[in-house]
Amino acid sequence: MTDVVEFDALLKAASDLASRGTREILGITGAPGAGKSTLARRLVAALGAERVVLIPMDGFHLANAVLLHAGLRQVKGAIETFDDAGYAQLLQRIRCQRPGETIYAPTFDRNLEEPIAGSIVVAPDVPLVITEGNYLLAETGRWPLARQCLSESWFLDPHHEDRIRWLIARHEEYGRSPEQARHWAVGSDETNARLIQATAGKADRRIRLP
């Protein structure tokens, strides 16, 4: 069941996680275009850099050269186009981060369409790490190891029509024509969305913003 939840209630839940006195990891997942990145950035802006850092799963996209070599460039964004083992290992390190240890995480540059290593600094005294991405609750590969590191998992579940509209707009924002944007949104993105939607029942909370 999807609960309609105001942002302020989600902010309080994230703030409570950040106040436990231990390192906590909040995972935000959902289909492409669900608003994961937007929600995560709003939470980070509201909580402040001293309390939270954001680690997008997209930093573990395989590079375009690797995808081309593997014949996967045309399905970039599918579950097999990510370094699931690297992502799981990073979350394990973050979960058990030692005092005085700084961890560096990758991000994803949507203009270059490439991951950028060592872009995000995870200080040892930041109590909450938010990670967001499509496959946090997947059952294949090393994704279950990543899920074990999460203190809580939230599945963001907007209305289908809204999600498709937002996804098309995002593709256009990053340079695709309206026709190309729609082709991606209802094509390979929708194939991925069906796989992701099947994992919704594994989340601690299934939510929709009003």
CYANA upper distance limits for C-alpha pairs under 8 A (distance plus 0.5 A):
  1 MET  CA    206 ARG  CA      7.23
  2 THR  CA    157 ASP  CA      7.50
  2 THR  CA    205 ARG  CA      8.48
  2 THR  CA    206 ARG  CA      5.44
  2 THR  CA    207 ILE  CA      5.69
  2 THR  CA    208 ARG  CA      7.04
  3 ASP  CA    205 ARG  CA      8.49
  3 ASP  CA    206 ARG  CA      6.73
  3 ASP  CA    207 ILE  CA      5.31
  3 ASP  CA    208 ARG  CA      6.52
  4 VAL  CA    207 ILE  CA      6.30
  4 VAL  CA    208 ARG  CA      5.18
  4 VAL  CA    209 LEU  CA      6.13
  4 VAL  CA    210 PRO  CA      6.59
  5 VAL  CA      9 ALA  CA      7.11
  5 VAL  CA     10 LEU  CA      7.66
  5 VAL  CA    207 ILE  CA      6.85
  5 VAL  CA    208 ARG  CA      6.55
  5 VAL  CA    209 LEU  CA      5.88
  5 VAL  CA    210 PRO  CA      7.22
  6 GLU  CA     10 LEU  CA      7.28
  6 GLU  CA    209 LEU  CA      6.39
  6 GLU  CA    210 PRO  CA      6.96
  7 PHE  CA     11 LEU  CA      6.61
  7 PHE  CA    209 LEU  CA      7.33
  8 ASP  CA     12 LYS  CA      6.72
  9 ALA  CA     13 ALA  CA      6.83
 10 LEU  CA     14 ALA  CA      6.69
 11 LEU  CA     15 SER  CA      6.49
 11 LEU  CA     43 LEU  CA      6.63
 11 LEU  CA     46 ALA  CA      8.16
 11 LEU  CA     47 LEU  CA      8.41
 12 LYS  CA     16 ASP  CA      6.56
 13 ALA  CA     17 LEU  CA      6.96
 14 ALA  CA     18 ALA  CA      6.84
 14 ALA  CA     26 LEU  CA      8.21
 14 ALA  CA     43 LEU  CA      8.07
 15 SER  CA     19 SER  CA      6.74
 15 SER  CA     47 LEU  CA      7.49
 16 ASP  CA     20 ARG  CA      7.20
 17 LEU  CA     24 GLU  CA      6.97
 17 LEU  CA    128 LEU  CA      7.40
 18 ALA  CA     22 THR  CA      8.40
 18 ALA  CA     23 ARG  CA      8.34
 18 ALA  CA     24 GLU  CA      7.39
 18 ALA  CA     51 ARG  CA      6.97
 18 ALA  CA     52 VAL  CA      7.93
 18 ALA  CA    127 PRO  CA      5.81
 18 ALA  CA    128 LEU  CA      5.50
 19 SER  CA    127 PRO  CA      7.91
 21 GLY  CA    127 PRO  CA      7.38
 22 THR  CA    127 PRO  CA      6.65
 23 ARG  CA     95 ARG  CA      6.87
 23 ARG  CA     96 CYS  CA      8.43
 23 ARG  CA    126 VAL  CA      7.97
 23 ARG  CA    127 PRO  CA      5.31
 23 ARG  CA    128 LEU  CA      6.44
 23 ARG  CA    129 VAL  CA      8.22
 24 GLU  CA     95 ARG  CA      7.60
 24 GLU  CA    127 PRO  CA      6.79
 24 GLU  CA    128 LEU  CA      5.50
 24 GLU  CA    129 VAL  CA      6.83
 24 GLU  CA    150 LEU  CA      7.84
 24 GLU  CA    151 SER  CA      6.22
 25 ILE  CA     95 ARG  CA      7.76
 25 ILE  CA    128 LEU  CA      6.32
 25 ILE  CA    129 VAL  CA      5.28
 25 ILE  CA    130 ILE  CA      6.23
 25 ILE  CA    131 THR  CA      7.70
 25 ILE  CA    149 CYS  CA      7.52
 25 ILE  CA    150 LEU  CA      5.51
 25 ILE  CA    151 SER  CA      5.72
 25 ILE  CA    152 GLU  CA      7.48
 26 LEU  CA    128 LEU  CA      7.88
 26 LEU  CA    129 VAL  CA      6.80
 26 LEU  CA    130 ILE  CA      5.27
 26 LEU  CA    131 THR  CA      6.73
 26 LEU  CA    150 LEU  CA      6.32
 26 LEU  CA    151 SER  CA      6.31
 26 LEU  CA    152 GLU  CA      5.64
 26 LEU  CA    153 SER  CA      6.50
 26 LEU  CA    154 TRP  CA      8.27
 27 GLY  CA    130 ILE  CA      6.44
 27 GLY  CA    131 THR  CA      5.45
 27 GLY  CA    132 GLU  CA      6.09
 27 GLY  CA    133 GLY  CA      8.48
 27 GLY  CA    136 LEU  CA      7.63
 27 GLY  CA    150 LEU  CA      6.64
 27 GLY  CA    151 SER  CA      8.31
 27 GLY  CA    152 GLU  CA      6.71
 27 GLY  CA    153 SER  CA      5.10
 27 GLY  CA    154 TRP  CA      6.67
 28 ILE  CA     36 LYS  CA      6.72
 28 ILE  CA     40 ALA  CA      7.95
 28 ILE  CA    130 ILE  CA      7.95
 28 ILE  CA    131 THR  CA      6.80
 28 ILE  CA    132 GLU  CA      5.06
 28 ILE  CA    133 GLY  CA      7.13
 28 ILE  CA    136 LEU  CA      8.35
 28 ILE  CA    153 SER  CA      6.37
 28 ILE  CA    154 TRP  CA      5.35
 28 ILE  CA    155 PHE  CA      6.53
 28 ILE  CA    156 LEU  CA      7.51
 29 THR  CA     36 LYS  CA      6.85
 29 THR  CA    132 GLU  CA      6.16
 29 THR  CA    133 GLY  CA      5.70
 29 THR  CA    134 ASN  CA      5.87
 29 THR  CA    135 TYR  CA      7.49
 29 THR  CA    136 LEU  CA      6.70
 29 THR  CA    137 LEU  CA      8.24
 29 THR  CA    153 SER  CA      7.86
 29 THR  CA    154 TRP  CA      6.66
 29 THR  CA    155 PHE  CA      5.40
 29 THR  CA    156 LEU  CA      6.58
 30 GLY  CA     34 ALA  CA      6.42
 30 GLY  CA     36 LYS  CA      7.36
 30 GLY  CA    133 GLY  CA      7.67
 30 GLY  CA    134 ASN  CA      6.08
 30 GLY  CA    135 TYR  CA      8.43
 30 GLY  CA    155 PHE  CA      5.71
 30 GLY  CA    156 LEU  CA      5.52
 30 GLY  CA    157 ASP  CA      6.86
 30 GLY  CA    193 ALA  CA      8.47
 30 GLY  CA    196 ILE  CA      6.99
 30 GLY  CA    197 GLN  CA      7.48
 30 GLY  CA    200 ALA  CA      8.10
 31 ALA  CA    134 ASN  CA      6.40
 31 ALA  CA    156 LEU  CA      8.38
 31 ALA  CA    157 ASP  CA      8.24
 31 ALA  CA    192 ASN  CA      7.88
 31 ALA  CA    193 ALA  CA      5.23
 31 ALA  CA    194 ARG  CA      8.35
 31 ALA  CA    196 ILE  CA      6.23
 31 ALA  CA    197 GLN  CA      6.98
 32 PRO  CA    134 ASN  CA      7.30
 32 PRO  CA    163 ARG  CA      8.18
 32 PRO  CA    167 LEU  CA      7.38
 32 PRO  CA    189 ASP  CA      6.99
 32 PRO  CA    190 GLU  CA      8.40
 32 PRO  CA    192 ASN  CA      8.23
 32 PRO  CA    193 ALA  CA      6.78
 33 GLY  CA    163 ARG  CA      5.72
 33 GLY  CA    164 ILE  CA      7.21
 33 GLY  CA    166 TRP  CA      6.31
 33 GLY  CA    167 LEU  CA      5.00
 33 GLY  CA    170 ARG  CA      8.34
 34 ALA  CA    156 LEU  CA      6.73
 34 ALA  CA    157 ASP  CA      6.95
 34 ALA  CA    158 PRO  CA      6.59
 34 ALA  CA    163 ARG  CA      5.85
 34 ALA  CA    166 TRP  CA      8.31
 34 ALA  CA    167 LEU  CA      8.42
 35 GLY  CA     39 LEU  CA      6.64
 35 GLY  CA    156 LEU  CA      7.79
 35 GLY  CA    163 ARG  CA      8.37
 36 LYS  CA     40 ALA  CA      6.59
 36 LYS  CA    132 GLU  CA      6.74
 36 LYS  CA    133 GLY  CA      7.57
 36 LYS  CA    156 LEU  CA      7.25
 37 SER  CA     41 ARG  CA      6.54
 37 SER  CA     56 PRO  CA      8.39
 37 SER  CA    132 GLU  CA      7.19
 38 THR  CA     42 ARG  CA      6.71
 39 LEU  CA     43 LEU  CA      6.77
 40 ALA  CA     44 VAL  CA      6.76
 40 ALA  CA     54 LEU  CA      7.74
 40 ALA  CA    130 ILE  CA      7.46
 40 ALA  CA    131 THR  CA      8.39
 40 ALA  CA    132 GLU  CA      7.62
 41 ARG  CA     45 ALA  CA      6.56
 41 ARG  CA     54 LEU  CA      8.12
 42 ARG  CA     46 ALA  CA      6.65
 43 LEU  CA     47 LEU  CA      6.53
 44 VAL  CA     48 GLY  CA      6.25
 44 VAL  CA     49 ALA  CA      7.45
 44 VAL  CA     52 VAL  CA      6.57
 44 VAL  CA     53 VAL  CA      7.30
 44 VAL  CA     54 LEU  CA      7.55
 45 ALA  CA     49 ALA  CA      8.16
 47 LEU  CA     51 ARG  CA      6.66
 47 LEU  CA     52 VAL  CA      7.13
 48 GLY  CA     52 VAL  CA      6.85
 49 ALA  CA     53 VAL  CA      6.81
 50 GLU  CA    126 VAL  CA      6.50
 51 ARG  CA    126 VAL  CA      5.76
 51 ARG  CA    127 PRO  CA      6.18
 51 ARG  CA    128 LEU  CA      6.58
 52 VAL  CA    126 VAL  CA      6.37
 52 VAL  CA    127 PRO  CA      6.94
 52 VAL  CA    128 LEU  CA      5.19
 52 VAL  CA    129 VAL  CA      5.99
 52 VAL  CA    130 ILE  CA      7.54
 53 VAL  CA    122 VAL  CA      7.30
 53 VAL  CA    126 VAL  CA      7.73
 53 VAL  CA    128 LEU  CA      7.20
 53 VAL  CA    129 VAL  CA      5.55
 53 VAL  CA    130 ILE  CA      6.73
 54 LEU  CA    129 VAL  CA      6.41
 54 LEU  CA    130 ILE  CA      5.33
 54 LEU  CA    131 THR  CA      6.30
 54 LEU  CA    132 GLU  CA      8.48
 55 ILE  CA     59 GLY  CA      8.45
 55 ILE  CA    105 ALA  CA      7.52
 55 ILE  CA    106 PRO  CA      8.30
 55 ILE  CA    107 THR  CA      7.86
 55 ILE  CA    120 ILE  CA      7.90
 55 ILE  CA    129 VAL  CA      7.56
 55 ILE  CA    130 ILE  CA      6.62
 55 ILE  CA    131 THR  CA      5.18
 55 ILE  CA    132 GLU  CA      7.44
 56 PRO  CA    107 THR  CA      6.96
 56 PRO  CA    108 PHE  CA      8.32
 56 PRO  CA    131 THR  CA      5.78
 56 PRO  CA    132 GLU  CA      5.61
 56 PRO  CA    133 GLY  CA      6.80
 57 MET  CA     61 HIS  CA      8.38
 57 MET  CA     87 TYR  CA      7.60
 57 MET  CA    107 THR  CA      8.47
 57 MET  CA    131 THR  CA      7.04
 57 MET  CA    132 GLU  CA      6.30
 57 MET  CA    133 GLY  CA      5.42
 57 MET  CA    134 ASN  CA      8.23
 58 ASP  CA    107 THR  CA      7.11
 58 ASP  CA    108 PHE  CA      6.13
 58 ASP  CA    115 PRO  CA      7.91
 58 ASP  CA    133 GLY  CA      7.10
 59 GLY  CA    105 ALA  CA      8.26
 59 GLY  CA    106 PRO  CA      5.32
 59 GLY  CA    107 THR  CA      4.51
 59 GLY  CA    108 PHE  CA      5.10
 59 GLY  CA    115 PRO  CA      5.57
 59 GLY  CA    116 ILE  CA      7.33
 59 GLY  CA    117 ALA  CA      8.16
 60 PHE  CA     82 PHE  CA      6.03
 60 PHE  CA     83 ASP  CA      5.82
 60 PHE  CA     84 ASP  CA      7.85
 60 PHE  CA     86 GLY  CA      7.72
 60 PHE  CA     87 TYR  CA      6.87
 60 PHE  CA    106 PRO  CA      7.63
 60 PHE  CA    107 THR  CA      8.19
 60 PHE  CA    108 PHE  CA      8.32
 60 PHE  CA    115 PRO  CA      7.16
 61 HIS  CA     77 GLY  CA      8.05
 61 HIS  CA     81 THR  CA      6.68
 61 HIS  CA     82 PHE  CA      5.05
 61 HIS  CA     83 ASP  CA      6.92
 61 HIS  CA    108 PHE  CA      8.10
 61 HIS  CA    114 GLU  CA      7.85
 61 HIS  CA    115 PRO  CA      6.64
 62 LEU  CA     66 VAL  CA      6.82
 62 LEU  CA     67 LEU  CA      7.04
 62 LEU  CA     81 THR  CA      6.23
 62 LEU  CA     82 PHE  CA      5.85
 62 LEU  CA     83 ASP  CA      6.81
 62 LEU  CA    114 GLU  CA      8.43
 62 LEU  CA    115 PRO  CA      7.89
 63 ALA  CA     67 LEU  CA      6.87
 63 ALA  CA    114 GLU  CA      6.33
 63 ALA  CA    115 PRO  CA      7.09
 64 ASN  CA     68 LEU  CA      6.53
 64 ASN  CA     73 ARG  CA      7.11
 64 ASN  CA    113 GLU  CA      8.34
 64 ASN  CA    114 GLU  CA      7.35
 65 ALA  CA     69 HIS  CA      6.71
 66 VAL  CA     70 ALA  CA      6.70
 67 LEU  CA     71 GLY  CA      6.44
 67 LEU  CA     72 LEU  CA      5.29
 67 LEU  CA     73 ARG  CA      5.31
 67 LEU  CA     76 LYS  CA      8.07
 67 LEU  CA     81 THR  CA      7.57
 68 LEU  CA     72 LEU  CA      6.46
 68 LEU  CA     73 ARG  CA      5.63
 72 LEU  CA     76 LYS  CA      6.93
 72 LEU  CA     81 THR  CA      7.59
 75 VAL  CA     81 THR  CA      8.22
 75 VAL  CA    188 SER  CA      6.91
 76 LYS  CA     81 THR  CA      6.42
 77 GLY  CA     81 THR  CA      6.54
 77 GLY  CA     82 PHE  CA      8.07
 77 GLY  CA    189 ASP  CA      8.01
 77 GLY  CA    192 ASN  CA      8.25
 78 ALA  CA     82 PHE  CA      8.14
 78 ALA  CA    188 SER  CA      8.16
 78 ALA  CA    189 ASP  CA      8.39
 78 ALA  CA    192 ASN  CA      6.47
 79 ILE  CA    135 TYR  CA      7.50
 79 ILE  CA    192 ASN  CA      8.01
 83 ASP  CA     87 TYR  CA      6.85
 84 ASP  CA     88 ALA  CA      6.64
 84 ASP  CA    141 GLY  CA      7.40
 84 ASP  CA    142 ARG  CA      6.02
 84 ASP  CA    143 TRP  CA      6.50
 85 ALA  CA     89 GLN  CA      6.61
 85 ALA  CA    141 GLY  CA      8.15
 85 ALA  CA    142 ARG  CA      5.82
 85 ALA  CA    143 TRP  CA      8.06
 86 GLY  CA     90 LEU  CA      6.69
 87 TYR  CA     91 LEU  CA      6.86
 87 TYR  CA    146 ALA  CA      7.48
 88 ALA  CA     92 GLN  CA      6.71
 88 ALA  CA    142 ARG  CA      6.94
 88 ALA  CA    143 TRP  CA      7.16
 88 ALA  CA    145 LEU  CA      6.28
 88 ALA  CA    146 ALA  CA      4.78
 89 GLN  CA     93 ARG  CA      6.75
 89 GLN  CA    146 ALA  CA      8.07
 90 LEU  CA     94 ILE  CA      6.66
 90 LEU  CA    105 ALA  CA      8.08
 91 LEU  CA     95 ARG  CA      6.46
 91 LEU  CA    146 ALA  CA      6.78
 91 LEU  CA    149 CYS  CA      6.77
 92 GLN  CA     96 CYS  CA      6.84
 92 GLN  CA    146 ALA  CA      7.84
 92 GLN  CA    149 CYS  CA      6.71
 93 ARG  CA     97 GLN  CA      6.13
 94 ILE  CA    103 ILE  CA      7.83
 94 ILE  CA    122 VAL  CA      8.38
 95 ARG  CA    149 CYS  CA      6.94
 97 GLN  CA    101 GLU  CA      7.08
 97 GLN  CA    103 ILE  CA      8.42
 97 GLN  CA    124 PRO  CA      6.74
 98 ARG  CA    124 PRO  CA      7.17
 99 PRO  CA    124 PRO  CA      6.23
 99 PRO  CA    125 ASP  CA      8.00
100 GLY  CA    124 PRO  CA      6.70
101 GLU  CA    123 ALA  CA      7.71
101 GLU  CA    124 PRO  CA      6.43
102 THR  CA    121 VAL  CA      7.49
102 THR  CA    122 VAL  CA      6.41
102 THR  CA    123 ALA  CA      5.66
102 THR  CA    124 PRO  CA      6.60
103 ILE  CA    121 VAL  CA      6.61
103 ILE  CA    122 VAL  CA      5.53
103 ILE  CA    123 ALA  CA      7.21
103 ILE  CA    124 PRO  CA      8.42
104 TYR  CA    118 GLY  CA      5.39
104 TYR  CA    119 SER  CA      7.15
104 TYR  CA    120 ILE  CA      5.99
104 TYR  CA    121 VAL  CA      5.39
104 TYR  CA    122 VAL  CA      6.53
105 ALA  CA    117 ALA  CA      7.09
105 ALA  CA    118 GLY  CA      5.57
105 ALA  CA    119 SER  CA      6.44
105 ALA  CA    120 ILE  CA      5.40
105 ALA  CA    121 VAL  CA      7.05
105 ALA  CA    122 VAL  CA      7.87
106 PRO  CA    115 PRO  CA      7.12
106 PRO  CA    116 ILE  CA      5.91
106 PRO  CA    117 ALA  CA      4.73
106 PRO  CA    118 GLY  CA      5.50
106 PRO  CA    119 SER  CA      5.63
106 PRO  CA    120 ILE  CA      6.61
107 THR  CA    115 PRO  CA      6.22
107 THR  CA    116 ILE  CA      5.84
107 THR  CA    117 ALA  CA      7.14
107 THR  CA    118 GLY  CA      8.25
107 THR  CA    119 SER  CA      6.41
107 THR  CA    120 ILE  CA      7.38
108 PHE  CA    113 GLU  CA      7.62
108 PHE  CA    114 GLU  CA      6.34
108 PHE  CA    115 PRO  CA      4.72
108 PHE  CA    116 ILE  CA      6.29
109 ASP  CA    113 GLU  CA      6.10
109 ASP  CA    114 GLU  CA      6.06
109 ASP  CA    115 PRO  CA      6.57
109 ASP  CA    116 ILE  CA      7.34
110 ARG  CA    114 GLU  CA      7.44
110 ARG  CA    174 TYR  CA      7.65
111 ASN  CA    174 TYR  CA      7.13
122 VAL  CA    126 VAL  CA      7.85
132 GLU  CA    136 LEU  CA      8.21
134 ASN  CA    196 ILE  CA      7.04
135 TYR  CA    143 TRP  CA      7.66
135 TYR  CA    196 ILE  CA      6.93
136 LEU  CA    143 TRP  CA      6.81
136 LEU  CA    144 PRO  CA      8.35
136 LEU  CA    146 ALA  CA      7.40
136 LEU  CA    147 ARG  CA      6.51
137 LEU  CA    143 TRP  CA      7.30
137 LEU  CA    144 PRO  CA      7.35
137 LEU  CA    147 ARG  CA      6.65
137 LEU  CA    196 ILE  CA      8.39
137 LEU  CA    199 THR  CA      6.33
137 LEU  CA    200 ALA  CA      8.20
137 LEU  CA    202 LYS  CA      7.13
137 LEU  CA    203 ALA  CA      7.77
138 ALA  CA    143 TRP  CA      6.17
138 ALA  CA    144 PRO  CA      7.11
138 ALA  CA    196 ILE  CA      7.81
138 ALA  CA    199 THR  CA      6.84
139 GLU  CA    143 TRP  CA      6.72
139 GLU  CA    144 PRO  CA      6.20
140 THR  CA    144 PRO  CA      7.65
142 ARG  CA    146 ALA  CA      7.27
143 TRP  CA    147 ARG  CA      6.81
144 PRO  CA    148 GLN  CA      6.77
145 LEU  CA    149 CYS  CA      7.41
146 ALA  CA    150 LEU  CA      7.69
152 GLU  CA    203 ALA  CA      8.40
152 GLU  CA    204 ASP  CA      6.66
153 SER  CA    203 ALA  CA      5.69
153 SER  CA    204 ASP  CA      5.74
153 SER  CA    205 ARG  CA      7.10
154 TRP  CA    203 ALA  CA      6.17
154 TRP  CA    204 ASP  CA      6.45
154 TRP  CA    205 ARG  CA      5.30
154 TRP  CA    206 ARG  CA      6.38
154 TRP  CA    207 ILE  CA      7.49
155 PHE  CA    200 ALA  CA      6.57
155 PHE  CA    203 ALA  CA      6.35
155 PHE  CA    204 ASP  CA      8.32
155 PHE  CA    205 ARG  CA      6.61
155 PHE  CA    206 ARG  CA      5.14
155 PHE  CA    207 ILE  CA      6.58
156 LEU  CA    206 ARG  CA      6.61
156 LEU  CA    207 ILE  CA      5.64
156 LEU  CA    208 ARG  CA      6.40
157 ASP  CA    206 ARG  CA      7.11
157 ASP  CA    207 ILE  CA      6.25
157 ASP  CA    208 ARG  CA      5.78
158 PRO  CA    162 ASP  CA      7.22
158 PRO  CA    163 ARG  CA      6.77
158 PRO  CA    207 ILE  CA      8.36
158 PRO  CA    208 ARG  CA      5.78
158 PRO  CA    209 LEU  CA      7.71
159 HIS  CA    163 ARG  CA      6.81
160 HIS  CA    164 ILE  CA      6.78
161 GLU  CA    165 ARG  CA      6.76
162 ASP  CA    166 TRP  CA      6.65
163 ARG  CA    167 LEU  CA      6.54
164 ILE  CA    168 ILE  CA      6.66
164 ILE  CA    185 ALA  CA      6.99
164 ILE  CA    186 VAL  CA      8.11
165 ARG  CA    169 ALA  CA      6.80
166 TRP  CA    170 ARG  CA      6.72
167 LEU  CA    171 HIS  CA      6.81
167 LEU  CA    185 ALA  CA      6.73
168 ILE  CA    172 GLU  CA      6.77
168 ILE  CA    178 PRO  CA      8.00
168 ILE  CA    181 ALA  CA      5.64
168 ILE  CA    182 ARG  CA      6.13
168 ILE  CA    185 ALA  CA      6.48
169 ALA  CA    173 GLU  CA      6.60
169 ALA  CA    181 ALA  CA      8.08
170 ARG  CA    174 TYR  CA      6.99
171 HIS  CA    175 GLY  CA      7.20
171 HIS  CA    176 ARG  CA      6.17
171 HIS  CA    181 ALA  CA      5.61
172 GLU  CA    176 ARG  CA      5.19
172 GLU  CA    177 SER  CA      6.42
172 GLU  CA    178 PRO  CA      6.74
172 GLU  CA    181 ALA  CA      6.36
176 ARG  CA    180 GLN  CA      6.14
176 ARG  CA    181 ALA  CA      6.05
177 SER  CA    181 ALA  CA      6.43
178 PRO  CA    182 ARG  CA      6.71
179 GLU  CA    183 HIS  CA      6.65
180 GLN  CA    184 TRP  CA      6.77
181 ALA  CA    185 ALA  CA      6.64
182 ARG  CA    186 VAL  CA      6.57
182 ARG  CA    187 GLY  CA      8.49
183 HIS  CA    187 GLY  CA      6.10
184 TRP  CA    188 SER  CA      6.28
184 TRP  CA    189 ASP  CA      6.37
185 ALA  CA    189 ASP  CA      5.58
185 ALA  CA    190 GLU  CA      6.66
186 VAL  CA    190 GLU  CA      5.60
186 VAL  CA    191 THR  CA      8.48
187 GLY  CA    191 THR  CA      6.94
188 SER  CA    192 ASN  CA      6.83
189 ASP  CA    193 ALA  CA      6.59
190 GLU  CA    194 ARG  CA      6.81
191 THR  CA    195 LEU  CA      7.36
192 ASN  CA    196 ILE  CA      6.78
193 ALA  CA    197 GLN  CA      6.36
194 ARG  CA    198 ALA  CA      6.88
195 LEU  CA    199 THR  CA      7.66
196 ILE  CA    200 ALA  CA      7.59
199 THR  CA    203 ALA  CA      8.04
200 ALA  CA    206 ARG  CA      7.43
201 GLY  CA    206 ARG  CA      8.32
